[in-house]
Amino acid sequence: MTSLRAPQRNCTNYRVSRPADFALMRRMFLLMALSIDLLALTGCAEFLPGIGPSRRQIEHVPSPPIAAAIQVIDIDDSVSRQLLAQRRLRMFSETLGNRHISSRTVGSGDVLEVTIWEASPATLFGFAPAAANSAILPSRSTTLPEQVVDDDGLIFVPFGGRIAAAGKTLQAIEAEIVSHLAQKANQPEVLVRMTHNLSSNVTVVGEVNASTRVPLVPGNERLLDALAAAAGVRQPVNKMTIQVTRANNVYSLPLETIIRDPEQNVPLQPGDVVTALFQPYSFTALGATGKNEEVNFETQGITLAQALARSGGLIDSRSNARGVFIFRFEPRDALSWPREPTLTTAEGMVPAVFRIDLSDPRSFFFIQSFPIENKDILYVSNAPINEVQKFLNVLFTVAYPVLAVKQVGF
């Protein structure tokens, strides 16, 4: 009967780690622990590769002059309401008005046609036809050649002389001519018609298919009529801004707003300049977001929630949900600042950093109303553990070859 015996192990194939090896490993781990403490206490993280400042570096600016100039503000409902009130679009219906010009006046350069009627038989203009017996003779009309209102604002009517036309309505010019002919013609009646309107027009320029001057006539005097006369805009509607210059004032509104709200399709006035501007607004996404790039958005604006989504959101493995920031310049009177701004730009703008803590569930309501502005910088900082992980990677890169060499017995 064969006895069962445990197989003999060849102990020569195994090396028993010596106490010195364990001591070396303990020293290495102690060195790593001390290095992590040093990294946290002395700020040595600046020597590691990074995407930008940490949340701590942004919130605690060391230099007093800079700290007094840069405002760090937590995003909440109150801040969003203040910014939205500052940025409320002034509608064309409020600034330009919806009032029609009831009667337009004539100006220099306009072309007028004058028609005069006289009662028969005595006529001043031309000859009346002879009538048999006591038949009633019809009145006779005479149409004068078209004439341009000269630089002095005058036109000429035979037997009436020079008639002032500039600055008057067509009805006023008719009455003026009748008064000049009253003692010369037999019961004169006058009709004045504008054949070419060269003074009451608006100019349409910019990103339109055909820059043009549009005469203002009844039924063709509104803003969209002028854009249609210029063959429309050349860029997508949601990226166009319409600017109206009237006298010394300039007003702007997104074209999409004008189309959606009929009240913003306001009547124009002579001399207005309509400029179609192609302004693709954009913000820049940096840091621990899904993509670091410049992101375009529509002229009517987007919210912080939309901006985060369009930038790819936060990277789960490295982003700090408590370190989401918006960098921008704000007007001095835009907000109630945490402290009085001491430094501003030449234009009077205050450098501001808006902060949101996405680890707080309430913040998801705040970011739905916080407005993103053109040229904003959206920055998401790395999580602190990510910096530690990078440091350990560097440390193990140096320490692992030493341990490997020691273990093989060199």
C-alpha positions in Angstrom: 0.0 0.0 0.0 1.5 3.2 -1.1 1.5 6.0 1.5 0.4 9.5 0.6 3.1 12.0 1.3 2.9 15.8 0.9 5.0 17.0 -2.0 8.3 18.4 -1.1 8.7 22.1 -1.9 11.9 23.3 -3.5 12.8 26.1 -1.2 15.6 27.3 -3.4 13.0 28.8 -5.8 11.8 31.2 -3.1 13.6 34.1 -1.5 12.7 35.1 2.0 12.6 38.9 2.2 15.2 40.2 4.6 14.4 42.6 7.4 16.4 45.2 5.5 14.0 45.0 2.6 11.0 45.7 4.9 12.9 48.5 6.5 13.5 50.0 3.0 9.9 49.7 2.1 8.9 51.3 5.4 11.2 54.2 4.7 9.8 54.7 1.2 6.2 54.8 2.5 7.2 57.2 5.3 8.9 59.3 2.7 5.7 59.4 0.6 3.6 60.3 3.6 5.9 63.1 4.5 6.0 64.3 0.9 2.2 64.5 0.7 2.2 66.6 3.9 4.9 68.8 2.4 2.9 69.1 -0.8 -0.1 70.3 1.1 1.7 72.7 3.5 4.2 74.4 1.3 2.3 74.6 -2.0 4.7 72.4 -3.9 1.8 71.5 -6.2 2.9 74.3 -8.5 5.8 72.1 -9.6 3.4 69.5 -10.9 1.7 69.6 -14.3 -1.7 71.3 -14.1 -4.5 72.9 -16.0 -4.6 76.1 -13.9 -5.1 77.4 -10.4 -6.8 75.3 -7.7 -9.9 76.3 -5.9 -7.9 77.4 -2.9 -5.6 79.6 -5.0 -8.6 81.4 -6.6 -10.4 82.0 -3.4 -7.3 83.1 -1.4 -5.4 85.6 -3.5 -2.2 86.4 -1.5 -1.4 89.9 -2.8 -3.5 92.6 -1.1 -3.8 95.0 -4.1 -5.1 92.1 -6.3 -7.3 90.8 -3.6 -9.0 94.2 -3.3 -9.5 94.5 -7.0 -10.8 91.0 -7.8 -14.3 90.3 -6.4 -15.1 86.7 -5.6 -18.9 86.2 -5.5 -21.0 83.2 -4.8 -23.8 82.6 -7.3 -27.2 82.5 -5.8 -30.7 83.7 -6.7 -30.1 87.2 -5.6 -27.0 87.6 -7.8 -28.7 86.1 -10.8 -31.6 88.5 -10.4 -29.3 91.6 -10.2 -27.4 90.5 -13.3 -30.6 89.8 -15.3 -32.0 93.2 -14.3 -28.8 94.8 -15.6 -28.9 92.9 -18.8 -32.6 93.2 -19.6 -32.9 94.0 -23.3 -34.3 97.4 -24.0 -36.9 96.6 -26.6 -37.3 98.6 -29.8 -40.9 99.3 -28.9 -39.7 101.1 -25.8 -36.7 103.0 -27.3 -37.8 103.7 -30.9 -41.6 103.7 -30.3 -44.4 102.3 -32.5 -45.7 105.7 -33.7 -46.3 106.1 -37.4 -45.5 109.3 -39.0 -49.0 110.4 -40.1 -47.9 112.7 -42.9 -44.4 112.8 -44.3 -42.8 116.0 -45.4 -41.1 116.8 -48.6 -37.3 117.3 -48.7 -34.7 118.5 -51.1 -34.1 116.0 -53.9 -37.7 114.7 -53.9 -39.4 114.7 -57.4 -42.9 116.2 -57.5 -45.6 116.2 -60.1 -48.2 119.0 -60.0 -51.6 118.7 -61.6 -53.9 121.8 -61.9 -57.7 121.8 -62.6 -59.6 124.9 -63.8 -63.3 125.6 -64.3 -64.3 126.2 -67.9 -64.7 128.2 -70.0 -62.0 130.7 -68.9 -58.7 128.8 -68.3 -55.2 130.0 -67.5 -53.5 126.8 -68.5 -54.3 125.7 -72.1 -57.6 126.2 -74.0 -61.0 125.0 -73.1 -63.0 123.2 -75.9 -65.9 125.1 -77.4 -69.4 123.9 -76.3 -72.6 123.9 -78.4 -75.6 125.9 -77.1 -75.7 125.8 -73.3 -73.9 122.5 -72.6 -72.0 122.4 -69.4 -68.2 122.4 -70.1 -66.0 120.0 -68.2 -63.1 121.2 -66.1 -59.7 121.0 -67.7 -56.6 119.6 -66.1 -53.0 120.4 -66.8 -50.1 118.3 -65.5 -46.8 120.2 -65.2 -43.5 118.4 -65.9 -41.9 116.6 -63.0 -39.4 118.7 -61.1 -36.9 118.2 -58.3 -37.1 120.2 -55.1 -34.0 122.2 -55.2 -31.4 122.8 -52.5 -33.4 125.9 -51.3 -36.5 123.7 -50.9 -38.4 125.4 -53.8 -40.3 124.3 -56.9 -41.7 126.5 -59.7 -45.3 126.8 -60.8 -46.2 128.9 -63.9 -48.1 132.1 -62.8 -47.6 131.0 -59.2 -43.9 131.6 -59.0 -41.5 129.9 -56.6 -43.3 127.7 -54.1 -41.7 126.6 -50.8 -41.9 122.8 -50.6 -39.2 121.4 -48.3 -40.5 120.7 -44.8 -44.1 120.7 -45.9 -46.6 117.9 -46.5 -48.1 117.4 -49.9 -51.4 118.8 -48.7 -49.7 122.0 -47.5 -47.9 122.4 -50.9 -51.3 122.0 -52.7 -52.8 124.8 -50.5 -49.9 127.0 -51.1 -50.1 126.7 -54.9 -53.9 127.3 -54.8 -53.3 130.5 -52.8 -50.8 131.7 -55.4 -53.2 131.0 -58.3 -56.5 132.2 -56.7 -56.5 135.6 -58.4 -55.3 134.3 -61.7 -56.9 131.0 -62.5 -60.6 130.2 -62.6 -61.4 128.2 -59.4 -58.1 126.3 -59.4 -57.8 122.9 -57.8 -54.3 121.4 -57.3 -53.0 117.8 -56.7 -49.3 117.3 -55.9 -47.8 113.8 -56.1 -44.4 112.6 -55.1 -43.0 110.4 -57.9 -39.5 109.8 -56.5 -38.9 109.8 -52.7 -35.2 110.6 -52.2 -35.3 112.4 -48.9 -37.5 110.2 -46.7 -35.5 107.0 -46.7 -33.4 104.7 -44.5 -30.1 103.1 -45.2 -29.6 99.4 -44.7 -26.0 98.1 -44.4 -24.0 95.3 -42.8 -24.5 91.6 -43.2 -27.3 91.9 -45.8 -27.3 90.6 -49.3 -27.7 94.0 -50.9 -26.9 97.2 -49.0 -29.5 99.8 -50.1 -31.5 102.9 -49.4 -35.1 102.2 -48.8 -37.8 104.9 -49.5 -40.3 105.2 -46.7 -43.8 105.0 -48.1 -47.0 103.9 -46.5 -47.1 100.2 -46.1 -43.3 99.9 -46.5 -41.9 101.6 -43.5 -41.2 99.0 -40.8 -37.9 97.4 -39.8 -38.4 94.0 -41.4 -39.6 95.8 -44.6 -36.3 97.5 -44.8 -34.4 94.2 -44.3 -36.5 92.5 -47.0 -35.7 95.4 -49.4 -32.0 94.6 -48.8 -32.7 90.9 -49.7 -32.4 89.7 -46.2 -29.4 88.8 -44.0 -26.5 86.6 -45.0 -26.0 84.7 -41.7 -28.3 82.5 -39.6 -31.1 84.5 -37.9 -30.1 83.4 -34.4 -26.6 84.8 -34.8 -27.7 88.2 -36.1 -28.0 91.5 -34.2 -29.9 94.5 -35.7 -28.7 97.9 -34.8 -30.7 101.0 -35.5 -29.0 104.4 -35.4 -31.4 107.3 -35.0 -29.9 110.8 -34.6 -27.1 110.4 -31.9 -28.6 107.2 -30.4 -27.8 103.6 -31.1 -30.1 100.7 -30.2 -29.6 97.0 -30.7 -31.7 93.9 -30.5 -31.3 90.2 -31.7 -33.0 89.7 -35.0 -34.7 86.5 -33.6 -36.4 88.7 -31.0 -37.7 91.1 -33.6 -39.1 88.2 -35.6 -40.8 86.5 -32.7 -42.3 89.7 -31.2 -44.3 91.7 -33.7 -44.1 94.8 -31.5 -40.4 95.1 -32.1 -41.0 95.4 -35.9 -41.2 99.2 -35.4 -41.8 101.9 -38.0 -38.6 103.6 -39.1 -38.1 107.3 -39.6 -36.2 109.2 -42.3 -32.5 109.2 -41.7 -32.4 106.0 -39.7 -29.5 103.6 -40.4 -30.2 99.9 -40.0 -27.1 97.8 -39.6 -27.2 94.0 -39.6 -24.3 92.7 -37.4 -23.0 89.2 -37.4 -22.0 88.7 -33.8 -21.4 85.0 -32.8 -21.1 85.3 -29.0 -18.8 82.9 -27.3 -17.4 81.7 -24.0 -14.2 79.8 -23.3 -14.3 76.5 -21.4 -11.1 75.7 -19.5 -10.0 73.2 -16.8 -11.6 69.9 -15.9 -14.4 70.1 -18.4 -15.3 67.6 -21.2 -13.7 69.9 -23.8 -11.4 72.9 -23.5 -12.4 75.2 -26.4 -14.2 78.4 -27.4 -18.0 77.7 -27.6 -20.3 79.9 -29.7 -23.8 80.7 -28.5 -26.9 82.6 -29.7 -27.3 86.3 -29.4 -30.3 86.0 -27.1 -27.9 84.4 -24.5 -27.6 81.2 -22.6 -27.4 80.2 -18.9 -24.6 78.7 -16.9 -26.4 75.3 -17.0 -26.4 75.4 -20.8 -22.8 76.5 -20.9 -21.7 73.6 -18.7 -23.6 71.2 -21.0 -22.1 72.6 -24.1 -18.6 72.4 -22.7 -19.0 68.7 -22.0 -19.8 68.9 -18.3 -17.4 68.1 -15.4 -15.0 65.2 -15.7 -15.9 62.9 -12.9 -12.4 61.5 -12.4 -10.7 64.8 -11.8 -13.0 67.8 -11.5 -13.8 69.6 -8.3 -17.6 70.2 -8.1 -17.0 72.9 -5.5 -14.6 74.7 -7.8 -16.7 76.0 -10.8 -15.9 79.6 -11.6 -16.9 82.3 -14.2 -14.3 85.0 -14.9 -15.5 88.2 -16.4 -15.5 92.0 -16.2 -18.6 93.7 -14.8 -19.8 97.3 -14.7 -19.1 99.0 -11.4 -22.8 99.4 -10.7 -23.8 95.9 -11.7 -23.8 94.4 -8.2 -23.6 95.0 -4.5 -19.9 94.1 -4.2 -18.6 92.2 -1.1 -16.1 95.1 -0.8 -15.6 98.4 -2.4 -13.6 97.9 -5.7 -10.3 99.7 -5.6 -9.1 99.0 -9.1 -11.0 99.1 -12.3 -10.2 99.0 -16.0 -10.1 102.1 -18.1 -13.7 101.5 -19.1 -14.7 101.4 -15.4 -15.1 97.6 -15.3 -14.5 95.5 -12.2 -12.7 92.1 -12.5 -15.1 89.5 -11.0 -15.0 85.8 -10.3 -18.3 84.1 -9.8 -18.3 80.8 -7.8 -20.8 78.0 -7.7 -20.7 74.8 -5.5 -22.3 72.0 -7.6 -22.1 69.6 -4.7 -25.0 71.6 -3.3 -28.3 70.4 -4.9 -29.7 73.9 -4.7 -27.0 75.1 -7.1 -28.8 73.4 -10.0 -31.6 75.8 -9.7 -29.2 78.8 -9.6 -27.3 77.8 -12.7 -30.6 77.7 -14.7 -30.9 81.5 -14.4 -27.3 82.8 -14.1 -26.5 84.5 -17.5 -23.4 83.8 -19.5 -21.9 86.8 -21.2 -19.8 87.2 -24.4 -16.1 86.4 -23.8 -16.7 84.8 -20.4 -14.2 82.2 -19.1 -15.8 79.1 -17.6 -13.1 77.3 -15.4 -13.4 74.1 -13.4 -10.6 73.3 -11.1 -9.1 69.9 -10.3 -10.1 68.0 -7.2 -7.4 68.1 -4.4 -7.1 64.3 -4.6 -6.2 64.6 -8.2 -3.1 66.7 -7.3 -2.1 64.0 -4.7 -2.5 61.3 -7.3 -0.3 63.2 -9.8 2.3 63.6 -7.0 2.2 59.9 -6.2 2.6 59.0 -9.8 5.8 61.1 -9.9 7.0 59.6 -6.6 6.4 56.0 -7.7 8.1 56.7 -11.0 11.3 57.4 -9.0 10.8 54.9 -6.2 9.7 51.8 -8.1 13.1 51.2 -10.0 14.9 51.4 -6.6 12.6 48.8 -5.0 12.8 46.6 -8.1 16.6 46.6 -8.1 16.7 45.8 -4.4 14.3 42.9 -4.7 16.3 41.1 -7.4 19.3 41.2 -5.1 21.6 43.8 -6.7 
